[in-house]
Amino acid sequence: KETEELLDKREQSMESNEETYLARLEEQKNAALAAIESGKSENSLKFLCEKMDAEGLWRFIVERRKDVTALRAELPSALESAIDPARLVLQALEGFYDKGTGKTEKKDSGLGDQRRACSLLLESLLPLL
């Protein structure tokens, strides 16, 4: 009977320890993801510019429209790493305008976000010209 009680106590303590470790592991995972995400933005932006990936650059900027301050700080230095920054920006902006009509596309309801992305790209290019 004593051995059975001892085993029950060990089992309960193992369960509580497991919960504690899982909670701590979750906190560590979240902290690691946050650290990666903060450094990932600048590296991804530079990578896209180095590869002259205009479509990827456009999506990256539009998806991160709420973090304009960080983008405004990082984009000029990332564009410097492109082989031809002006061409990259023009190719990124190409999808914003209808070919032939010169009118902006209204596929998305986020036209304002797209306009801000255009402005941000052009503002970031100016110091490099």
Backbone as JSON, one array per atom type, in Angstrom:
{
  "sequence": "KETEELLDKREQSMESNEETYLARLEEQKNAALAAIESGKSENSLKFLCEKMDAEGLWRFIVERRKDVTALRAELPSALESAIDPARLVLQALEGFYDKGTGKTEKKDSGLGDQRRACSLLLESLLPLL",
  "N": [[0.84, -1.19, 0.0], [1.95, 1.25, 0.8], [3.91, 1.53, -1.17], [2.32, 1.79, -3.4], [1.06, 4.24, -2.85], [3.29, 5.89, -2.9], [4.05, 5.63, -5.58], [1.82, 6.84, -6.79], [2.12, 9.48, -5.89], [4.53, 10.14, -7.15], [3.73, 9.96, -9.8], [1.85, 12.05, -9.96], [3.52, 14.22, -9.41], [5.16, 14.07, -11.62], [3.38, 14.67, -13.68], [2.72, 17.34, -13.04], [5.25, 18.47, -13.27], [5.68, 18.02, -15.97], [3.74, 19.68, -17.16], [4.72, 22.15, -16.32], [7.21, 22.19, -17.63], [6.35, 22.1, -20.3], [4.99, 24.55, -20.5], [7.12, 26.31, -20.08], [8.71, 25.63, -22.26], [7.06, 26.47, -24.36], [7.08, 29.26, -23.91], [9.8, 29.79, -24.4], [9.95, 29.03, -27.07], [8.25, 30.93, -28.28], [9.7, 33.27, -27.68], [12.03, 32.77, -29.13], [11.02, 32.66, -31.75], [10.12, 35.29, -32.02], [12.56, 36.66, -31.9], [13.8, 35.67, -34.18], [12.03, 36.59, -36.14], [12.34, 39.36, -35.95], [14.94, 39.77, -36.9], [14.71, 38.57, -39.32], [13.24, 40.07, -41.16], [14.86, 42.16, -42.28], [16.91, 40.63, -43.46], [15.45, 39.06, -45.31], [14.44, 41.01, -47.0], [16.79, 42.1, -48.09], [17.75, 39.81, -49.37], [15.74, 39.39, -51.32], [16.16, 41.66, -52.88], [18.82, 41.29, -53.75], [18.47, 39.08, -55.37], [16.96, 40.17, -57.32], [14.19, 39.93, -57.32], [11.38, 41.05, -58.19], [8.59, 40.7, -57.97], [8.4, 39.26, -55.58], [9.49, 41.16, -53.85], [7.56, 43.18, -54.03], [5.29, 41.84, -52.93], [6.31, 41.37, -50.36], [6.55, 43.95, -49.31], [3.89, 44.92, -49.43], [2.61, 43.07, -47.77], [3.72, 43.68, -45.33], [2.78, 46.17, -44.63], [1.97, 47.51, -42.36], [4.19, 47.92, -40.88], [5.66, 50.21, -41.61], [7.59, 52.06, -40.8], [9.89, 50.57, -40.13], [10.33, 49.34, -42.61], [10.83, 51.6, -44.18], [13.27, 52.36, -43.15], [14.91, 50.14, -43.69], [14.7, 49.51, -46.43], [16.15, 51.24, -48.35], [18.91, 50.5, -47.95], [18.74, 47.81, -48.55], [17.98, 47.91, -51.22], [20.32, 48.88, -52.3], [21.86, 46.62, -52.49], [20.97, 45.39, -54.73], [21.49, 44.5, -58.17], [20.64, 46.23, -60.19], [19.04, 48.69, -58.99], [17.05, 50.56, -59.83], [15.77, 49.31, -61.97], [14.73, 47.08, -60.65], [12.86, 48.29, -58.92], [11.12, 49.47, -60.79], [10.17, 47.16, -62.08], [8.88, 45.97, -59.95], [6.82, 47.77, -59.57], [5.42, 47.45, -61.86], [3.22, 45.65, -61.97], [1.26, 47.11, -60.73], [0.05, 48.91, -62.42], [-2.22, 48.82, -65.15], [-1.34, 47.31, -68.14], [-1.09, 49.07, -71.08], [-3.51, 50.6, -70.67], [-2.82, 52.33, -68.67], [-4.09, 52.77, -66.32], [-4.72, 52.26, -62.82], [-4.87, 49.01, -61.4], [-7.8, 47.52, -60.05], [-8.13, 45.22, -58.59], [-7.81, 44.39, -55.97], [-9.17, 45.28, -52.78], [-7.46, 46.7, -51.3], [-6.27, 49.07, -52.34], [-5.24, 51.48, -51.4], [-3.18, 50.6, -49.73], [-1.5, 49.51, -51.65], [-0.82, 51.78, -53.06], [0.64, 53.15, -51.11], [2.77, 51.38, -50.89], [3.91, 51.69, -53.42], [4.76, 54.39, -53.25], [6.58, 54.15, -51.14], [8.55, 52.48, -52.27], [9.49, 54.13, -54.36], [10.4, 56.38, -52.9], [12.47, 55.19, -51.5], [14.21, 54.55, -53.49], [15.11, 56.98, -54.56], [17.42, 58.18, -53.1], [19.44, 56.6, -54.1], [19.81, 57.2, -56.72]],
  "CA": [[0.0, 0.0, 0.0], [2.87, 2.39, 0.84], [4.54, 1.62, -2.48], [1.3, 2.29, -4.3], [0.92, 5.67, -2.56], [4.52, 6.52, -3.37], [3.96, 5.69, -7.03], [0.81, 7.85, -7.11], [2.73, 10.79, -5.67], [5.51, 10.36, -8.23], [2.99, 10.18, -11.04], [1.3, 13.39, -9.88], [4.6, 15.19, -9.53], [5.62, 14.02, -13.01], [2.39, 15.41, -14.47], [2.88, 18.78, -12.79], [6.53, 18.86, -13.88], [5.49, 18.01, -17.42], [3.0, 20.9, -17.48], [5.64, 23.26, -16.11], [8.19, 22.16, -18.71], [5.68, 22.46, -21.54], [4.74, 25.99, -20.48], [8.42, 26.95, -20.26], [9.11, 25.38, -23.63], [6.24, 27.36, -25.19], [7.62, 30.61, -23.74], [11.08, 29.84, -25.09], [9.66, 28.97, -28.51], [7.73, 32.24, -28.67], [10.8, 34.23, -27.63], [12.93, 32.47, -30.26], [10.34, 33.08, -32.98], [10.13, 36.76, -32.06], [13.92, 37.07, -32.23], [14.03, 35.33, -35.59], [11.2, 37.46, -36.96], [12.9, 40.71, -35.96], [16.11, 39.77, -37.77], [14.35, 37.98, -40.61], [12.71, 41.07, -42.06], [15.94, 42.82, -43.0], [17.6, 39.63, -44.28], [14.58, 38.69, -46.42], [14.38, 42.16, -47.9], [18.06, 42.15, -48.79], [17.8, 38.64, -50.24], [14.88, 39.65, -52.47], [16.81, 42.66, -53.72], [19.99, 40.68, -54.37], [17.99, 38.15, -56.4], [16.17, 40.96, -58.27], [12.85, 39.34, -57.31], [10.48, 42.2, -58.11], [7.28, 40.26, -57.48], [8.57, 38.94, -54.16], [9.69, 42.43, -53.15], [6.25, 43.84, -53.96], [4.47, 41.13, -51.94], [6.9, 41.58, -49.04], [6.22, 45.31, -48.85], [2.45, 45.03, -49.23], [2.24, 42.25, -46.61], [4.23, 44.32, -44.11], [2.4, 47.58, -44.75], [1.78, 48.12, -41.04], [5.51, 48.19, -40.3], [6.23, 51.15, -42.59], [8.79, 52.71, -40.25], [11.02, 49.65, -40.29], [10.58, 49.21, -44.04], [11.44, 52.85, -44.66], [14.67, 52.37, -42.71], [15.65, 49.01, -44.24], [14.59, 49.36, -47.87], [17.24, 51.83, -49.14], [20.13, 49.7, -47.89], [18.48, 46.55, -49.26], [18.01, 48.21, -52.66], [21.73, 49.04, -52.69], [22.43, 45.31, -52.77], [20.46, 44.92, -56.02], [22.37, 44.78, -59.3], [20.09, 47.43, -60.83], [17.92, 49.05, -58.12], [15.98, 51.26, -60.55], [15.03, 48.3, -62.73], [13.99, 46.28, -59.68], [11.7, 49.06, -58.46], [10.18, 49.58, -61.9], [9.54, 45.86, -62.27], [7.96, 45.76, -58.82], [5.67, 48.65, -59.77], [4.79, 47.09, -63.12], [1.93, 45.01, -61.74], [0.3, 48.05, -60.16], [-0.63, 49.59, -63.52], [-2.66, 48.02, -66.3], [-0.53, 47.54, -69.34], [-1.89, 49.58, -72.2], [-4.46, 51.65, -70.32], [-2.2, 53.28, -67.76], [-4.92, 52.93, -65.12], [-4.36, 51.32, -61.76], [-5.75, 47.85, -61.27], [-8.63, 47.56, -58.85], [-8.42, 43.83, -58.22], [-7.86, 44.29, -54.5], [-9.78, 46.4, -52.09], [-6.36, 47.38, -50.62], [-5.61, 49.97, -53.28], [-4.48, 52.45, -50.61], [-1.95, 49.93, -49.31], [-0.65, 49.39, -52.82], [-0.28, 53.12, -53.35], [1.69, 53.42, -50.13], [3.92, 50.55, -51.26], [4.54, 52.38, -54.56], [5.46, 55.57, -52.73], [7.72, 53.71, -50.34], [9.59, 52.01, -53.19], [10.08, 55.28, -55.07], [11.15, 57.17, -51.93], [13.69, 54.47, -51.14], [15.09, 54.54, -54.65], [15.65, 58.31, -54.84], [18.79, 58.44, -52.65], [20.4, 55.78, -54.84], [19.96, 57.7, -58.09]],
  "C": [[0.88, 1.26, 0.0], [3.53, 2.62, -0.52], [3.57, 2.2, -3.5], [1.09, 3.79, -4.1], [2.13, 6.45, -3.07], [4.51, 6.67, -4.9], [2.93, 6.73, -7.49], [1.37, 9.26, -6.96], [3.74, 11.13, -6.77], [4.8, 10.68, -9.55], [2.4, 11.58, -11.07], [2.38, 14.45, -10.03], [5.14, 15.22, -10.95], [4.67, 14.8, -13.92], [2.54, 16.91, -14.28], [4.2, 19.29, -13.38], [6.41, 18.95, -15.4], [4.77, 19.29, -17.87], [3.91, 22.13, -17.37], [6.65, 23.34, -17.25], [7.56, 22.56, -20.05], [5.4, 23.97, -21.62], [6.04, 26.75, -20.71], [8.92, 26.79, -21.69], [8.34, 26.3, -24.6], [6.73, 28.81, -25.11], [8.93, 30.78, -24.5], [10.89, 29.83, -26.6], [9.17, 30.33, -29.01], [8.82, 33.3, -28.68], [11.76, 34.02, -28.8], [12.31, 32.91, -31.58], [10.33, 34.6, -33.12], [11.52, 37.28, -32.44], [14.24, 36.8, -33.69], [13.27, 36.3, -36.49], [11.78, 38.87, -37.04], [14.13, 40.79, -36.86], [15.8, 39.29, -39.17], [13.9, 39.03, -41.61], [13.81, 41.7, -42.91], [16.65, 41.85, -43.93], [16.76, 39.24, -45.49], [14.54, 39.8, -47.46], [15.66, 42.26, -48.72], [18.18, 40.99, -49.78], [16.96, 38.86, -51.5], [15.51, 40.65, -53.43], [18.03, 42.08, -54.43], [19.59, 39.77, -55.52], [17.18, 38.86, -57.48], [14.77, 40.35, -58.43], [11.83, 40.45, -57.09], [9.12, 41.82, -57.53], [7.34, 39.94, -55.99], [8.74, 40.19, -53.32], [8.37, 43.14, -52.97], [5.37, 43.18, -52.9], [4.98, 41.37, -50.53], [6.49, 42.93, -48.48], [4.73, 45.44, -48.56], [2.02, 44.24, -48.0], [2.67, 42.9, -45.3], [3.92, 45.81, -44.07], [2.25, 48.27, -43.4], [3.1, 48.47, -40.37], [6.31, 49.13, -41.22], [7.52, 51.78, -42.07], [10.02, 51.83, -40.43], [11.36, 49.47, -41.76], [11.28, 50.44, -44.6], [12.91, 52.92, -44.29], [15.5, 51.3, -43.42], [15.72, 48.99, -45.76], [15.73, 50.02, -48.66], [18.53, 51.0, -49.11], [19.94, 48.36, -48.59], [18.52, 46.78, -50.76], [19.44, 48.4, -53.16], [22.36, 47.71, -53.06], [21.93, 44.74, -54.1], [21.45, 45.3, -57.13], [21.94, 46.07, -59.98], [18.86, 47.86, -60.03], [16.76, 49.71, -58.86], [15.12, 50.25, -61.33], [14.18, 47.44, -61.8], [12.73, 47.01, -59.23], [10.68, 49.18, -59.58], [9.47, 48.26, -62.18], [8.55, 45.56, -61.15], [6.69, 46.58, -59.0], [4.86, 48.26, -61.0], [3.4, 46.49, -62.93], [0.87, 45.95, -61.2], [-0.52, 48.73, -61.25], [-1.05, 48.6, -64.59], [-1.75, 48.33, -67.47], [-1.46, 48.02, -70.44], [-2.81, 50.71, -71.81], [-3.84, 52.71, -69.43], [-2.99, 53.51, -66.49], [-4.48, 51.92, -64.08], [-5.36, 50.19, -61.73], [-6.56, 47.97, -60.0], [-9.06, 46.16, -58.47], [-8.66, 43.73, -56.72], [-8.6, 45.48, -53.94], [-8.7, 47.23, -51.39], [-5.58, 48.3, -51.53], [-4.77, 51.0, -52.54], [-3.16, 51.87, -50.14], [-0.97, 49.8, -50.47], [-0.04, 50.74, -53.2], [0.83, 53.48, -52.38], [2.95, 52.62, -50.43], [4.66, 51.17, -52.44], [5.36, 53.57, -54.08], [6.7, 55.19, -51.96], [8.87, 53.24, -51.23], [10.28, 53.18, -53.88], [10.9, 56.15, -54.12], [12.48, 56.52, -51.58], [14.7, 54.44, -52.27], [15.78, 55.89, -54.87], [17.06, 58.55, -54.33], [19.85, 57.67, -53.44], [20.65, 56.31, -56.26], [20.92, 58.86, -58.18]]
}
